[in-house]
Amino acid sequence: MLYYALVFFIIAVIAGVFGFLGIAAAAAGIAKILFFIFLVLFIVSLIMCMAGRRRLP
């Protein structure tokens, strides 16, 4: 998912350079949403992993 966020960010930068501001804004918005989803899933994964290690003897 982080890969897709980076892809949309690169598309946004390239579109911004060429002057396609509508496409750049849309791609940047998608990249931002995907990044935050990745961040939330990463934090949840870390918490679940830490909680699972406490149960071991």
N, CA, C and O atoms as a MOPAC input file, in Angstrom:
PM7 MOZYME 1SCF
protein

 N      0.82800 1    -1.18000 1     0.00000 1
 C      0.00000 1     0.00000 1     0.00000 1
 C      0.87600 1     1.24900 1     0.00000 1
 O      0.53100 1     2.25600 1    -0.61800 1
 N      1.99100 1     1.18000 1     0.68400 1
 C      2.90700 1     2.31200 1     0.67700 1
 C      3.45500 1     2.52500 1    -0.73000 1
 O      3.72400 1     3.65700 1    -1.13200 1
 N      3.61700 1     1.44200 1    -1.47000 1
 C      4.06500 1     1.52500 1    -2.86400 1
 C      3.08400 1     2.35400 1    -3.69300 1
 O      3.50200 1     3.20300 1    -4.48100 1
 N      1.78800 1     2.11500 1    -3.52000 1
 C      0.78800 1     2.85600 1    -4.28100 1
 C      0.75300 1     4.33200 1    -3.87800 1
 O      0.52000 1     5.20500 1    -4.71400 1
 N      0.98500 1     4.59900 1    -2.60400 1
 C      1.05000 1     5.99300 1    -2.16300 1
 C      2.21100 1     6.70600 1    -2.83700 1
 O      2.07500 1     7.85200 1    -3.26400 1
 N      3.34500 1     6.03800 1    -2.93400 1
 C      4.50500 1     6.63500 1    -3.60700 1
 C      4.25800 1     6.81900 1    -5.10300 1
 O      4.67700 1     7.82100 1    -5.68300 1
 N      3.58100 1     5.86100 1    -5.72700 1
 C      3.26700 1     5.97800 1    -7.15000 1
 C      2.36600 1     7.17400 1    -7.40400 1
 O      2.61000 1     7.94900 1    -8.32900 1
 N      1.33000 1     7.33200 1    -6.59500 1
 C      0.43000 1     8.47000 1    -6.78300 1
 C      1.12900 1     9.79200 1    -6.47300 1
 O      0.82100 1    10.81300 1    -7.08800 1
 N      2.06500 1     9.78200 1    -5.52800 1
 C      2.82900 1    10.99000 1    -5.24600 1
 C      3.69400 1    11.37500 1    -6.44200 1
 O      3.77300 1    12.55200 1    -6.79400 1
 N      4.33300 1    10.40800 1    -7.06000 1
 C      5.16300 1    10.68300 1    -8.23300 1
 C      4.30600 1    11.17700 1    -9.39200 1
 O      4.70500 1    12.08800 1   -10.11700 1
 N      3.12900 1    10.57900 1    -9.57000 1
 C      2.20800 1    11.04800 1   -10.61100 1
 C      1.80300 1    12.48800 1   -10.33900 1
 O      1.71300 1    13.29300 1   -11.26600 1
 N      1.55800 1    12.82000 1    -9.07500 1
 C      1.17200 1    14.18300 1    -8.71700 1
 C      2.29500 1    15.16900 1    -9.02100 1
 O      2.04000 1    16.26300 1    -9.52400 1
 N      3.51900 1    14.79200 1    -8.72300 1
 C      4.65400 1    15.67800 1    -8.98900 1
 C      4.83800 1    15.88400 1   -10.48800 1
 O      5.04900 1    17.01100 1   -10.93700 1
 N      4.76100 1    14.81900 1   -11.25400 1
 C      4.93400 1    14.92600 1   -12.71100 1
 C      3.80300 1    15.74600 1   -13.32000 1
 O      4.04500 1    16.58400 1   -14.18800 1
 N      2.58200 1    15.51400 1   -12.87700 1
 C      1.45100 1    16.28200 1   -13.40200 1
 C      1.56600 1    17.74700 1   -13.01300 1
 O      1.20100 1    18.62200 1   -13.79800 1
 N      2.06000 1    18.02700 1   -11.83000 1
 C      2.25000 1    19.40800 1   -11.40500 1
 C      3.30700 1    20.12300 1   -12.22200 1
 O      3.16800 1    21.30800 1   -12.52600 1
 N      4.36000 1    19.40900 1   -12.57900 1
 C      5.42300 1    20.00100 1   -13.40000 1
 C      4.89900 1    20.36800 1   -14.77800 1
 O      5.25000 1    21.41300 1   -15.32500 1
 N      4.06700 1    19.51500 1   -15.33300 1
 C      3.54600 1    19.76600 1   -16.66900 1
 C      2.31800 1    20.67300 1   -16.68200 1
 O      1.81100 1    21.00800 1   -17.75300 1
 N      1.83900 1    21.07300 1   -15.51200 1
 C      0.75400 1    22.03300 1   -15.43600 1
 C     -0.64300 1    21.44800 1   -15.36600 1
 O     -1.62000 1    22.18700 1   -15.49200 1
 N     -0.76400 1    20.17100 1   -15.17300 1
 C     -2.08000 1    19.54700 1   -15.02300 1
 C     -2.46300 1    19.59200 1   -13.54600 1
 O     -2.34200 1    18.59400 1   -12.83600 1
 N     -2.91800 1    20.74000 1   -13.09400 1
 C     -3.13300 1    20.94300 1   -11.66900 1
 C     -4.27800 1    20.10800 1   -11.11600 1
 O     -4.22000 1    19.66800 1    -9.96800 1
 N     -5.31400 1    19.88400 1   -11.90800 1
 C     -6.43000 1    19.06100 1   -11.43400 1
 C     -6.00500 1    17.62700 1   -11.19400 1
 O     -6.36400 1    17.02600 1   -10.18200 1
 N     -5.24300 1    17.08100 1   -12.12000 1
 C     -4.75000 1    15.71500 1   -11.97300 1
 C     -3.76000 1    15.63200 1   -10.82300 1
 O     -3.75900 1    14.66400 1   -10.06200 1
 N     -2.91800 1    16.65000 1   -10.69900 1
 C     -1.92800 1    16.66400 1    -9.62200 1
 C     -2.60800 1    16.69500 1    -8.25800 1
 O     -2.19100 1    15.99100 1    -7.33800 1
 N     -3.64500 1    17.50100 1    -8.12800 1
 C     -4.35500 1    17.59200 1    -6.84500 1
 C     -5.05600 1    16.27400 1    -6.51400 1
 O     -5.05200 1    15.83600 1    -5.36400 1
 N     -5.64900 1    15.65600 1    -7.51200 1
 C     -6.33600 1    14.37900 1    -7.27900 1
 C     -5.33900 1    13.29100 1    -6.89100 1
 O     -5.58400 1    12.53000 1    -5.95500 1
 N     -4.22500 1    13.21500 1    -7.60100 1
 C     -3.22000 1    12.19100 1    -7.29700 1
 C     -2.59600 1    12.43000 1    -5.92400 1
 O     -2.32900 1    11.47800 1    -5.19000 1
 N     -2.36300 1    13.69200 1    -5.57300 1
 C     -1.81100 1    13.99000 1    -4.25400 1
 C     -2.80600 1    13.62600 1    -3.15400 1
 O     -2.40700 1    13.13500 1    -2.09800 1
 N     -4.07400 1    13.85800 1    -3.38800 1
 C     -5.09400 1    13.47500 1    -2.40900 1
 C     -5.15700 1    11.97300 1    -2.21000 1
 O     -5.25700 1    11.49400 1    -1.08000 1
 N     -5.09800 1    11.23400 1    -3.30100 1
 C     -5.10700 1     9.77000 1    -3.20900 1
 C     -3.86700 1     9.27600 1    -2.48000 1
 O     -3.95400 1     8.38000 1    -1.64100 1
 N     -2.70400 1     9.86200 1    -2.79700 1
 C     -1.46500 1     9.45900 1    -2.13600 1
 C     -1.53100 1     9.73100 1    -0.63600 1
 O     -1.05600 1     8.92700 1     0.16600 1
 N     -2.11700 1    10.85400 1    -0.26200 1
 C     -2.22800 1    11.19600 1     1.16100 1
 C     -3.13700 1    10.20300 1     1.88100 1
 O     -2.81100 1     9.74700 1     2.97700 1
 N     -4.26600 1     9.86800 1     1.27800 1
 C     -5.19700 1     8.92000 1     1.88800 1
 C     -4.54800 1     7.54600 1     2.04000 1
 O     -4.64600 1     6.92700 1     3.09900 1
 N     -3.88400 1     7.06700 1     0.98100 1
 C     -3.23500 1     5.76100 1     1.05600 1
 C     -2.12000 1     5.74500 1     2.09800 1
 O     -1.93200 1     4.74400 1     2.79000 1
 N     -1.38300 1     6.84200 1     2.21300 1
 C     -0.31700 1     6.90100 1     3.21400 1
 C     -0.88300 1     6.80700 1     4.62200 1
 O     -0.33800 1     6.08900 1     5.46000 1
 N     -1.97800 1     7.52900 1     4.89600 1
 C     -2.54900 1     7.47700 1     6.23600 1
 C     -3.17000 1     6.11700 1     6.53400 1
 O     -3.11900 1     5.65800 1     7.67500 1
 N     -3.74900 1     5.47200 1     5.54100 1
 C     -4.26400 1     4.10900 1     5.74700 1
 C     -3.10800 1     3.17100 1     6.06900 1
 O     -3.21100 1     2.34800 1     6.97900 1
 N     -2.00800 1     3.29000 1     5.32900 1
 C     -0.82700 1     2.47200 1     5.60700 1
 C     -0.31400 1     2.72500 1     7.01500 1
 O      0.03200 1     1.78400 1     7.72900 1
 N     -0.26100 1     3.98600 1     7.41900 1
 C      0.25100 1     4.34000 1     8.73500 1
 C     -0.61200 1     3.73800 1     9.84000 1
 O     -0.08600 1     3.20200 1    10.81500 1
 N     -1.92400 1     3.82200 1     9.69500 1
 C     -2.83200 1     3.25100 1    10.69700 1
 C     -2.67600 1     1.73300 1    10.76200 1
 O     -2.60800 1     1.16700 1    11.85300 1
 N     -2.61700 1     1.07200 1     9.61200 1
 C     -2.45400 1    -0.38400 1     9.60800 1
 C     -1.10600 1    -0.79200 1    10.19200 1
 O     -1.01300 1    -1.81900 1    10.86400 1
 N     -0.07300 1    -0.01500 1     9.95100 1
 C      1.24100 1    -0.30100 1    10.50400 1
 C      1.22800 1    -0.19900 1    12.02100 1
 O      1.78700 1    -1.05700 1    12.70400 1
 N      0.60100 1     0.83300 1    12.55300 1
 C      0.53100 1     1.01800 1    14.00300 1
 C     -0.30100 1    -0.08900 1    14.64900 1
 O      0.06900 1    -0.61600 1    15.69800 1
 N     -1.41200 1    -0.43600 1    14.02800 1
 C     -2.23900 1    -1.53400 1    14.55100 1
 C     -1.44900 1    -2.84000 1    14.53500 1
 O     -1.53400 1    -3.62400 1    15.48000 1
 N     -0.69000 1    -3.08000 1    13.48300 1
 C      0.13000 1    -4.28200 1    13.39600 1
 C      1.18000 1    -4.32000 1    14.49800 1
 O      1.41100 1    -5.36900 1    15.09900 1
 N      1.81200 1    -3.19100 1    14.76400 1
 C      2.80500 1    -3.14700 1    15.84400 1
 C      2.17300 1    -3.41900 1    17.19600 1
 O      2.74000 1    -4.14300 1    18.01400 1
 N      1.01600 1    -2.85000 1    17.43400 1
 C      0.33200 1    -3.05000 1    18.71200 1
 C     -0.07200 1    -4.51400 1    18.87400 1
 O      0.08900 1    -5.09000 1    19.95000 1
 N     -0.59500 1    -5.11200 1    17.81000 1
 C     -1.00900 1    -6.51400 1    17.87900 1
 C      0.19500 1    -7.42500 1    18.09400 1
 O      0.10500 1    -8.41200 1    18.82500 1
 N      1.30000 1    -7.10300 1    17.47200 1
 C      2.51400 1    -7.90700 1    17.63500 1
 C      3.03500 1    -7.80600 1    19.06500 1
 O      3.43800 1    -8.81200 1    19.65000 1
 N      3.03000 1    -6.62100 1    19.62100 1
 C      3.49200 1    -6.43800 1    20.99800 1
 C      2.56400 1    -7.11900 1    21.99100 1
 O      3.02500 1    -7.67500 1    22.98800 1
 N      1.26500 1    -7.08200 1    21.73000 1
 C      0.30800 1    -7.73200 1    22.61800 1
 C      0.46600 1    -9.24600 1    22.55400 1
 O      0.28300 1    -9.92700 1    23.56400 1
 N      0.79700 1    -9.77500 1    21.40300 1
 C      0.97500 1   -11.22400 1    21.26800 1
 C      2.22600 1   -11.72000 1    21.95400 1
 O      2.25000 1   -12.85800 1    22.42100 1
 N      3.25200 1   -10.92200 1    22.03100 1
 C      4.49800 1   -11.34300 1    22.66900 1
 C      4.37600 1   -11.39500 1    24.18500 1
 O      5.10400 1   -12.15300 1    24.82700 1
 N      3.49400 1   -10.62700 1    24.76600 1
 C      3.34800 1   -10.61600 1    26.22200 1
 C      2.74200 1   -11.91600 1    26.73900 1
 O      2.97200 1   -12.28200 1    27.89100 1
 N      1.98800 1   -12.60700 1    25.92900 1
 C      1.29200 1   -13.82300 1    26.36900 1
 C      2.22600 1   -15.03000 1    26.45400 1
 O      1.89600 1   -16.02100 1    27.10500 1
 N      3.37500 1   -14.95500 1    25.80800 1
 C      4.29300 1   -16.09200 1    25.84700 1
 C      4.96300 1   -16.19200 1    27.20600 1
 O      5.27700 1   -15.17500 1    27.82400 1
 N      5.18300 1   -17.42300 1    27.67600 1
 C      5.80200 1   -17.60900 1    29.00900 1
 C      7.26800 1   -17.27400 1    29.01700 1
 O      7.91900 1   -17.38000 1    30.05600 1

